[in-house]
Amino acid sequence: MKTNKIRRATQALEKSLATRPTGKFVLRLFVAGATARSRQAVLRIRQLCEAELKDNYELEVIDIYQQPNLARDNQIVATPTLIKKLPLPVRRFIGNLLNIADLFVELDLITKGKVAL
């Protein structure tokens, strides 16, 4: 039964990736220092970008301790925070970046309700 859910989710993901918006994805990942959680967030986002966006993205990793002005300007209240600047609309994903289905929804790679992992 769980295998069927995964298969349906995979098929929905593949279909949505085939019809996703064109144009370069511009992403900003805000982290707090060199903690294990920050490193995990950076690794997870890079894996997602390489696997799903190929060469169609620009990722900027910003440490809020080293660049507090950028954190303030972008109204960062928690880390990690991922902001998708382009393509529009701008989207934010705050917190645990381990749930790939939520990340796909937030990045507009897939529409809400299509993935159930």
Residue frames relative to the residue before (quaternion, step in Angstrom):
aa qw qx qy qz dx dy dz
M 1.0000 0.0000 0.0000 0.0000 0.00 0.00 0.00
K 0.6660 0.4847 -0.3023 0.4798 3.58 0.94 -0.88
T 0.5998 0.5685 -0.3493 0.4416 3.58 1.11 -0.71
N 0.6414 0.5213 -0.3212 0.4623 3.60 1.01 -0.79
K 0.6314 0.5252 -0.3318 0.4641 3.60 1.01 -0.79
I 0.6650 0.4962 -0.3002 0.4706 3.55 0.92 -0.93
R 0.6447 0.5218 -0.3214 0.4569 3.59 0.95 -0.86
R 0.6638 0.4943 -0.3068 0.4700 3.61 0.92 -0.90
A 0.6471 0.5149 -0.3180 0.4637 3.58 0.98 -0.83
T 0.6492 0.5144 -0.3149 0.4635 3.57 0.97 -0.85
Q 0.6578 0.5043 -0.3107 0.4652 3.58 0.94 -0.85
A 0.6470 0.5089 -0.3149 0.4725 3.59 0.99 -0.83
L 0.6424 0.5225 -0.3149 0.4638 3.56 1.00 -0.84
E 0.6682 0.4993 -0.3049 0.4596 3.59 0.85 -0.94
K 0.6479 0.5149 -0.3197 0.4613 3.59 0.98 -0.81
S 0.6888 0.4780 -0.2911 0.4608 3.57 0.89 -0.91
L 0.6314 0.5308 -0.3386 0.4528 3.59 1.04 -0.69
A 0.6310 0.5350 -0.3281 0.4561 3.56 1.09 -0.67
T 0.7754 0.3137 -0.1689 0.5215 3.60 1.13 -0.58
R 0.3560 0.7589 -0.4882 0.2431 3.61 1.19 0.29
P 0.6524 -0.5327 0.3587 0.4023 3.57 -1.19 0.44
T 0.3993 -0.6902 0.5453 0.2585 3.52 -1.14 0.67
G 0.5477 0.5806 -0.4630 0.3854 3.55 -1.23 0.36
K 0.5771 -0.6177 0.4224 0.3271 3.50 -1.19 0.59
F 0.3556 -0.7024 0.5774 0.2164 3.53 -1.07 0.83
V 0.1085 -0.7651 0.6328 0.0494 3.56 -0.89 0.98
L 0.0188 -0.8259 0.5585 -0.0747 3.54 -0.50 1.30
R 0.1118 -0.7536 0.6436 0.0734 3.54 -1.18 0.70
L 0.1072 -0.7815 0.6134 0.0388 3.53 -0.83 1.03
F 0.1583 -0.7841 0.5969 0.0620 3.56 -0.67 1.15
V 0.0084 -0.7888 0.6131 -0.0428 3.55 -0.83 1.09
A 0.3621 -0.7170 0.5536 0.2199 3.56 -1.31 0.31
G 0.8450 -0.1205 0.0372 0.5196 3.56 -0.17 1.29
A 0.6270 -0.5424 0.4242 0.3643 3.51 -1.37 -0.27
T 0.2140 0.7994 -0.5296 0.1865 3.56 0.94 0.89
A 0.6649 -0.4818 0.3762 0.4294 3.57 -1.27 0.24
R 0.6428 0.5258 -0.3192 0.4567 3.60 1.01 -0.81
S 0.6471 0.5094 -0.3147 0.4721 3.59 1.00 -0.80
R 0.6614 0.5032 -0.3060 0.4645 3.58 0.90 -0.91
Q 0.6430 0.5212 -0.3154 0.4641 3.56 1.01 -0.83
A 0.6475 0.5168 -0.3178 0.4612 3.61 0.97 -0.82
V 0.6525 0.5050 -0.3148 0.4692 3.59 0.92 -0.89
L 0.6627 0.5076 -0.3035 0.4594 3.58 0.88 -0.94
R 0.6725 0.5099 -0.2984 0.4459 3.59 0.89 -0.94
I 0.6769 0.4808 -0.2984 0.4707 3.59 0.89 -0.87
R 0.6424 0.5099 -0.3317 0.4661 3.60 0.97 -0.78
Q 0.6338 0.5183 -0.3304 0.4696 3.60 1.00 -0.78
L 0.6478 0.5166 -0.3120 0.4648 3.57 0.93 -0.89
C 0.6762 0.5012 -0.2927 0.4538 3.57 0.86 -0.96
E 0.6794 0.4871 -0.2939 0.4635 3.58 0.87 -0.92
A 0.7055 0.4718 -0.2698 0.4548 3.57 0.93 -0.87
E 0.8220 0.2981 -0.1185 0.4706 3.58 0.84 -0.94
L 0.7699 0.3515 -0.1907 0.4973 3.58 1.02 -0.68
K 0.2809 -0.7924 0.4863 0.2381 3.56 1.39 -0.21
D 0.7845 -0.2596 0.2156 0.5203 3.61 -0.71 -1.05
N 0.5226 0.6740 -0.3704 0.3680 3.55 1.29 0.26
Y 0.6762 0.4612 -0.3008 0.4895 3.59 1.02 0.72
E 0.1698 -0.7153 0.6646 0.1334 3.49 -1.42 0.35
L 0.0724 -0.8100 0.5819 -0.0053 3.57 -0.65 1.15
E 0.0827 -0.7698 0.6326 0.0192 3.53 -0.88 1.06
V 0.1639 -0.7753 0.6050 0.0781 3.58 -0.74 1.08
I 0.0767 -0.8150 0.5739 -0.0221 3.56 -0.69 1.15
D 0.2417 -0.7432 0.6104 0.1289 3.55 -0.81 1.08
I 0.3918 -0.7602 0.4670 0.2248 3.58 -0.53 1.17
Y 0.5991 0.5506 -0.3690 0.4492 3.59 1.20 -0.37
Q 0.7111 0.4342 -0.2509 0.4928 3.59 1.09 -0.69
Q 0.7948 0.1657 -0.0805 0.5782 3.57 1.14 -0.59
P 0.0471 -0.8514 0.5222 0.0142 3.60 0.56 1.13
N 0.5910 0.5785 -0.3778 0.4164 3.61 1.08 -0.56
L 0.6483 0.5018 -0.3207 0.4744 3.60 0.99 -0.78
A 0.6224 0.5294 -0.3387 0.4666 3.56 1.04 -0.74
R 0.6658 0.4942 -0.2948 0.4749 3.57 0.93 -0.88
D 0.6694 0.5119 -0.3001 0.4469 3.60 0.87 -0.94
N 0.7399 0.3856 -0.2095 0.5099 3.58 1.09 -0.74
Q 0.4096 -0.7544 0.4288 0.2817 3.57 1.35 0.24
I 0.2052 0.7852 -0.5457 0.2087 3.54 0.86 1.05
V 0.0838 -0.8193 0.5672 0.0102 3.57 -0.66 1.13
A 0.7802 0.1124 -0.0684 0.6116 3.59 1.26 -0.28
T 0.1769 -0.7668 0.6058 0.1172 3.53 -1.22 0.50
P 0.5484 -0.1852 -0.8144 -0.0418 1.47 -2.16 1.20
T 0.1239 -0.7537 0.6405 0.0802 3.54 -1.23 0.60
L 0.1485 -0.7694 0.6183 0.0602 3.53 -0.87 1.04
I 0.0775 -0.7809 0.6193 0.0263 3.57 -0.85 1.02
K 0.2064 -0.7369 0.6328 0.1183 3.53 -0.93 1.00
K 0.2310 -0.8022 0.5405 0.1046 3.57 -0.38 1.26
L 0.7913 0.0191 0.0338 0.6102 3.57 0.94 -0.94
P 0.5353 -0.1926 -0.8222 0.0204 1.57 -2.09 1.34
L 0.6143 -0.5601 0.4184 0.3659 3.51 -1.26 0.53
P 0.5670 -0.1170 -0.8136 -0.0541 1.65 -2.22 1.07
V 0.5885 -0.5513 0.4530 0.3801 3.54 -1.28 0.46
R 0.0717 -0.7950 0.6023 0.0089 3.57 -0.98 0.91
R 0.1868 -0.7615 0.6121 0.1032 3.57 -1.23 0.63
F 0.0542 -0.7486 0.6597 0.0377 3.51 -1.14 0.75
I 0.0703 -0.8268 0.5578 -0.0182 3.57 -0.52 1.21
G 0.7748 0.3663 -0.2705 0.4385 3.54 -1.01 0.86
N 0.8491 -0.1525 0.1268 0.4897 3.50 -1.23 -0.66
L 0.1856 -0.8086 0.5531 0.0764 3.57 -0.64 1.12
L 0.4323 0.7211 -0.4467 0.3059 3.59 1.19 0.41
N 0.6476 0.5144 -0.3311 0.4543 3.61 1.10 -0.51
I 0.2810 -0.8155 0.4861 0.1401 3.54 -0.06 1.34
A 0.6090 0.5574 -0.3627 0.4324 3.61 1.03 -0.68
D 0.6660 0.4877 -0.3040 0.4756 3.60 0.94 -0.85
L 0.6259 0.5325 -0.3410 0.4565 3.59 1.02 -0.74
F 0.6477 0.5139 -0.3238 0.4600 3.59 0.94 -0.84
V 0.6375 0.5131 -0.3251 0.4739 3.58 1.00 -0.78
E 0.6920 0.4895 -0.2833 0.4486 3.58 0.81 -1.00
L 0.7123 0.4280 -0.2608 0.4912 3.59 1.04 -0.66
D 0.4294 -0.7160 0.4378 0.3337 3.58 1.34 0.05
L 0.3619 0.7054 -0.5227 0.3134 3.57 1.03 0.74
I 0.7779 0.0783 -0.0278 0.6229 3.52 1.25 -0.45
T 0.4407 -0.7050 0.4801 0.2798 3.59 -1.02 0.65
K 0.6398 -0.5463 0.3831 0.3814 3.54 -1.19 0.60
G 0.7899 0.3233 -0.2482 0.4583 3.52 -1.10 0.80
K 0.6155 0.5758 -0.3509 0.4080 3.60 1.19 -0.16
V 0.7480 0.3185 -0.1952 0.5486 3.61 1.13 -0.51
A 0.0467 0.7690 -0.6362 0.0412 3.54 -0.95 0.91
L 0.0189 -0.8269 0.5611 -0.0320 3.57 0.03 1.29
